[in-house]
C-alpha cells in the first residue's frame, strides 16, 4: 500500500466511526449526514419525501373537490333557460330530509323585484307562485299544495278546467262529454300569470265524484324535490 493511500483510508475510517457515533448518540444529525453521503435514487421531478407525498395527496383531494363542485354547477346550469329577461333567478333552499312538495323557499325577495303572486318557473314550466316575500327570501306555493287553484286550458282546442293542487294534482270542472285526449298539454290561463305556461300533460280522465264534471290526472316531467333553481317572473 502506497503512503498516499494510507491517510485516505485513515480519514475514511474516521468518518465511518464518527457517523456510527452520531447515529447512536445523535440520531437526527447522524441520519442527516448519512442522507448527504448516500446517493439519491429518486429521479428528478418525482416525489422525494414524505412531506412532498403528503402535499401531492392534498392536491389530489382538492382536485376531486373542485371536480365535484363543477359537476354540481353544470347540473344547475343545465336547468336554466338561455334567456332570463323579465325574470329573477333564485336558488331553492334545501329541506332535506323532509322533502315537502307543497312549498319551496328561495333566496330572492323584494330587493330583487319579487312580489306576491309572481309566477315561478322551472325549465319553462309553471311550478307555483309566490305567496310570501321578505327582503331577500320568498316562499313559493307549488302546484302540489292542496290550496293551489288555477284556471287552465287543455290541448289545442283550449278546453277549460281548474287546476286543483295536492299531493296528486288534477284538473277539475271539465265540461261533461268533452273529449280530452291523453297527453294533451295543460297550460296556464289565469289573470296575473303569463298565459300559456305549460304545467303538465293529461295522464288519464274520469268522472268527478259528484258526476257533474270530468276531471283529469296530470303527469309532470320533473321531480319537485329535485329542483335547485327557479325563475321568478318580475313583470
VEXSE-851279 format. One line per field, with one value per residue (C-alpha): residue number from 1; residue in one letter; y, z, x. Coordinates in steps of 0.25 Angstrom, whole numbers, plus 5000, padded with zeros to 4 digits. Each point is the difference from the previous one (the first is absolute). Example, Ala and Ser with C-alpha at 12.3 -4.5 7.8 and 13.67 -1.06 7.14 Angstrom:
% residues 2
seq (1, 2)
type (A, S)
y (4982, 5014)
z (5031, 4998)
x (5049, 5006)
% end
This chain:
% residues 235
seq (1, 2, 3, 4, 5, 6, 7, 8, 9, 10, 11, 12, 13, 14, 15, 16, 17, 18, 19, 20, 21, 22, 23, 24, 25, 26, 27, 28, 29, 30, 31, 32, 33, 34, 35, 36, 37, 38, 39, 40, 41, 42, 43, 44, 45, 46, 47, 48, 49, 50, 51, 52, 53, 54, 55, 56, 57, 58, 59, 60, 61, 62, 63, 64, 65, 66, 67, 68, 69, 70, 71, 72, 73, 74, 75, 76, 77, 78, 79, 80, 81, 82, 83, 84, 85, 86, 87, 88, 89, 90, 91, 92, 93, 94, 95, 96, 97, 98, 99, 100, 101, 102, 103, 104, 105, 106, 107, 108, 109, 110, 111, 112, 113, 114, 115, 116, 117, 118, 119, 120, 121, 122, 123, 124, 125, 126, 127, 128, 129, 130, 131, 132, 133, 134, 135, 136, 137, 138, 139, 140, 141, 142, 143, 144, 145, 146, 147, 148, 149, 150, 151, 152, 153, 154, 155, 156, 157, 158, 159, 160, 161, 162, 163, 164, 165, 166, 167, 168, 169, 170, 171, 172, 173, 174, 175, 176, 177, 178, 179, 180, 181, 182, 183, 184, 185, 186, 187, 188, 189, 190, 191, 192, 193, 194, 195, 196, 197, 198, 199, 200, 201, 202, 203, 204, 205, 206, 207, 208, 209, 210, 211, 212, 213, 214, 215, 216, 217, 218, 219, 220, 221, 222, 223, 224, 225, 226, 227, 228, 229, 230, 231, 232, 233, 234, 235)
type (X, X, X, X, X, X, X, X, X, X, X, X, X, X, X, X, X, X, X, X, X, X, X, X, X, X, X, X, X, X, X, X, X, X, X, X, X, X, X, X, X, X, X, X, X, X, X, X, X, X, X, X, X, X, X, X, X, X, X, X, X, X, X, X, X, X, X, X, X, X, X, X, X, X, X, X, X, X, X, X, X, X, X, X, X, X, X, X, X, X, X, X, X, X, X, X, X, X, X, X, X, X, X, X, X, X, X, X, X, X, X, X, X, X, X, X, X, X, X, X, X, X, X, X, X, X, X, X, X, X, X, X, X, X, X, X, X, X, X, X, X, X, X, X, X, X, X, X, X, X, X, X, X, X, X, X, X, X, X, X, X, X, X, X, X, X, X, X, X, X, X, X, X, X, X, X, X, X, X, X, X, X, X, X, X, X, X, X, X, X, X, X, X, X, X, X, X, X, X, X, X, X, X, X, X, X, X, X, X, X, X, X, X, X, X, X, X, X, X, X, X, X, X, X, X, X, X, X, X, X, X, X, X, X, X)
y (5000, 5013, 5011, 5010, 4989, 4998, 5014, 4999, 4987, 5006, 5012, 4991, 4991, 5011, 5005, 4987, 4999, 5015, 4996, 4988, 5008, 5011, 4990, 4994, 5012, 5011, 4993, 5012, 5005, 4987, 4996, 5014, 4998, 4986, 5005, 5010, 4989, 4991, 5001, 5004, 4989, 5010, 5005, 5015, 5004, 4989, 5000, 5000, 5000, 4998, 5014, 5001, 4988, 5006, 5013, 4992, 4992, 5014, 5005, 4987, 5002, 5015, 4996, 4990, 5010, 5010, 4990, 4997, 5015, 5001, 4988, 5007, 5013, 4994, 4993, 5013, 5007, 4989, 5003, 5015, 5006, 5008, 5013, 5006, 5013, 5004, 4989, 4999, 4988, 4994, 4988, 4990, 4998, 4985, 4994, 4986, 4990, 5005, 5001, 5009, 5002, 5010, 5012, 5005, 5010, 5009, 5010, 5011, 5011, 5014, 5006, 4991, 5005, 4987, 5003, 4992, 4992, 5000, 4987, 4991, 4991, 4989, 4996, 5009, 4993, 5006, 4993, 5010, 5015, 5009, 5001, 5006, 5010, 5005, 5009, 4989, 4988, 4995, 4988, 4993, 4993, 4988, 4993, 4989, 5008, 4997, 5015, 5002, 5004, 5005, 5001, 4992, 4996, 4986, 4996, 5007, 5002, 5008, 4992, 5008, 4994, 5003, 4995, 4995, 4998, 4989, 4988, 4995, 5013, 4999, 5008, 5001, 5006, 4996, 5000, 4987, 4993, 5007, 4992, 5002, 4992, 4994, 5007, 5014, 5011, 5008, 5015, 5012, 5009, 5008, 5015, 5005, 4987, 5000, 4994, 4986, 4996, 4984, 4993, 4986, 4990, 4992, 4986, 4995, 5005, 4996, 5005, 5008, 4994, 5009, 4995, 5015, 5002, 4992, 5001, 4997, 4995, 5006, 4995, 5009, 4999, 5004, 4996, 5012, 4996, 5000, 5015, 5008, 5013, 5007, 5013, 5010, 5009, 5014, 5007)
z (5000, 4996, 5010, 4993, 5002, 5015, 5004, 4991, 5007, 5013, 4997, 4994, 5012, 5010, 4993, 5001, 5015, 5001, 4992, 5009, 5013, 4995, 4996, 5014, 5008, 4991, 4991, 4993, 4996, 4996, 4991, 4993, 4998, 4995, 4990, 4995, 4998, 4993, 4985, 4997, 4992, 4998, 4986, 4997, 5000, 5009, 5015, 5008, 5015, 5009, 5000, 4985, 5000, 5010, 4991, 4988, 5007, 5005, 4985, 4995, 5011, 4996, 4986, 5003, 5008, 4988, 4990, 5009, 5001, 4985, 4998, 5009, 4993, 4987, 5005, 5004, 4987, 4992, 5007, 4997, 4987, 4991, 5002, 5013, 4996, 5009, 5010, 5013, 5001, 5014, 5007, 5008, 5014, 5004, 5009, 5001, 5006, 5000, 4986, 5000, 4986, 5004, 5002, 4995, 5008, 4990, 5002, 4993, 5006, 4999, 4998, 4987, 4995, 5005, 5003, 5006, 4989, 4991, 4991, 5002, 4989, 4999, 4986, 4994, 5008, 5010, 5014, 5009, 5004, 5011, 5013, 5010, 4997, 5009, 4997, 4994, 5001, 4996, 5001, 4988, 5000, 4990, 4992, 5011, 5011, 5003, 5000, 4986, 4990, 4985, 4988, 4989, 4985, 4994, 4987, 4986, 5002, 5013, 5009, 5013, 5013, 5014, 5005, 5014, 5008, 5010, 5001, 4987, 4992, 4990, 4991, 5005, 4995, 4985, 4992, 5000, 4986, 4996, 4994, 5007, 4993, 5008, 4999, 4998, 5005, 5012, 5000, 5009, 4997, 5012, 5002, 5006, 4995, 4986, 4990, 4994, 5010, 4999, 5014, 4996, 4991, 5001, 5006, 5000, 5001, 5009, 5005, 5013, 5013, 4998, 4986, 4995, 4993, 4995, 5006, 4995, 5007, 4997, 4996, 5004, 4993, 5012, 5015, 5008, 5011, 4990, 4996, 5004, 4993, 4994, 4993, 5006, 4990, 5004, 4990)
x (5000, 5006, 5002, 4989, 4989, 5002, 4996, 4988, 4996, 5002, 4991, 4989, 5001, 4999, 4987, 4994, 5002, 4995, 4988, 4997, 5002, 4991, 4989, 5000, 5001, 4995, 4990, 4994, 5014, 5006, 4988, 5001, 5015, 4997, 4990, 5010, 5010, 4991, 4997, 4985, 4992, 4989, 4998, 4999, 4985, 4995, 4996, 5012, 4995, 4988, 4997, 4999, 4992, 4990, 4999, 4997, 4989, 4994, 5001, 4992, 4990, 4998, 4999, 4989, 4992, 5001, 4995, 4988, 4997, 5001, 4990, 4990, 5001, 4999, 4987, 4994, 5004, 4993, 4987, 5001, 4994, 5009, 4992, 4996, 4995, 4988, 5004, 5007, 5009, 4999, 5006, 4991, 5004, 5001, 4990, 5007, 4996, 4985, 4998, 4987, 4994, 4990, 5009, 5014, 5009, 5008, 5012, 4993, 4991, 4994, 5014, 5001, 4986, 4993, 4985, 4989, 4992, 5012, 5001, 5011, 5006, 5009, 5006, 4989, 4988, 4991, 5003, 4994, 4998, 5006, 4991, 5010, 5011, 5011, 5012, 5009, 4991, 4987, 4990, 4994, 4987, 5002, 4989, 5002, 4994, 4985, 4996, 5005, 4990, 5002, 4991, 5007, 4997, 5003, 5005, 4999, 4985, 5002, 4990, 4998, 5003, 5004, 5014, 4998, 5013, 5003, 5010, 4993, 4996, 4989, 4991, 4986, 4987, 5002, 4987, 4993, 5001, 5012, 5011, 5013, 5011, 5011, 5013, 4993, 5008, 4994, 5004, 4997, 4988, 4999, 5001, 5013, 5008, 5006, 4990, 5004, 5010, 5001, 4996, 5000, 4993, 4987, 5002, 4986, 4986, 4988, 4987, 5000, 4994, 4988, 4998, 4998, 5013, 5012, 5014, 5014, 5012, 5014, 5013, 5012, 5014, 5008, 5002, 4996, 5010, 5011, 4998, 5013, 4997, 4988, 4996, 4990, 4992, 5002, 4991)
% end
